[in-house]
Amino acid sequence: MNLKKILTLAAIALVLFFVIAQPGHAAGLVSNAIDFLRSSAESVITFVSNIFKG
């Protein structure tokens, strides 16, 4: 097995363990990540809009 496949399987196992062990905390982290991505996208849109306004 190559290193990339081992690391991928280990990451999946870690995520599954975290979701099973602490589902509330995991859901909070996912919610925070989605909020961060939404905020980042809005910031980029505002930036690009301001470039083409002026």
KAZI-V729399 format. One record per helix or strand. SS is the DSSP state (helix for helix, strand for strand). FROM is the first residue (numbers start at 0). TO is the last residue. Records with the same first field share a line. If there is no record, write none. Layout:
SS: FROM-TO  FROM-TO
//
This chain:
helix: 2-20  22-52
//
